[in-house]
């Protein structure tokens, strides 16, 4: 395996363990795609550092279990803001 790829996989994994962030957040932080992060921390990392892989895998499982809640909250926020804008627009038209 390429030395740079191994180094990137370890750096991303350590970042995820430290911050407990999502794959999407790690991808944004390191300037790579979500697919690359996922490949690095699932396939490649298991060959490089099994202990680090186990730590990251625990965090990924937690994130996976919580993603439907985050998605629901994001949708709730989206429509709350939409209602707020509609309310403000209606009030400004009345004046």
SULCOR-V536221 format. One record per residue. N is the residue number from 1. RES is the residue in one letter. BURIAL is 1 if it has 9 or more other ideal C-beta (glycine too) atoms within 8 Angstrom, else 0. Layout:
N_RES_BURIAL ; N_RES_BURIAL
//
This chain:
1_X_0 ; 2_X_0 ; 3_X_0 ; 4_X_0 ; 5_X_1 ; 6_X_1 ; 7_X_0 ; 8_X_1 ; 9_X_1 ; 10_X_1 ; 11_X_1 ; 12_X_1 ; 13_X_1 ; 14_X_1 ; 15_X_1 ; 16_X_1 ; 17_X_1 ; 18_X_0 ; 19_X_0 ; 20_X_0 ; 21_X_0 ; 22_X_0 ; 23_X_1 ; 24_X_0 ; 25_X_1 ; 26_X_1 ; 27_X_1 ; 28_X_0 ; 29_X_0 ; 30_X_1 ; 31_X_0 ; 32_X_0 ; 33_X_0 ; 34_X_0 ; 35_X_0 ; 36_X_1 ; 37_X_1 ; 38_X_1 ; 39_X_1 ; 40_X_1 ; 41_X_1 ; 42_X_1 ; 43_X_0 ; 44_X_1 ; 45_X_1 ; 46_X_0 ; 47_X_0 ; 48_X_1 ; 49_X_0 ; 50_X_0 ; 51_X_0 ; 52_X_1 ; 53_X_1 ; 54_X_0 ; 55_X_1 ; 56_X_1 ; 57_X_1 ; 58_X_0 ; 59_X_1 ; 60_X_1 ; 61_X_0 ; 62_X_1 ; 63_X_1 ; 64_X_0 ; 65_X_0 ; 66_X_0 ; 67_X_1 ; 68_X_0 ; 69_X_0 ; 70_X_0 ; 71_X_0 ; 72_X_0 ; 73_X_0 ; 74_X_0 ; 75_X_0 ; 76_X_0 ; 77_X_0 ; 78_X_0 ; 79_X_0 ; 80_X_0 ; 81_X_0 ; 82_X_0 ; 83_X_0 ; 84_X_0 ; 85_X_0 ; 86_X_0 ; 87_X_0 ; 88_X_0 ; 89_X_0 ; 90_X_0 ; 91_X_0 ; 92_X_0 ; 93_X_0 ; 94_X_0 ; 95_X_0
//
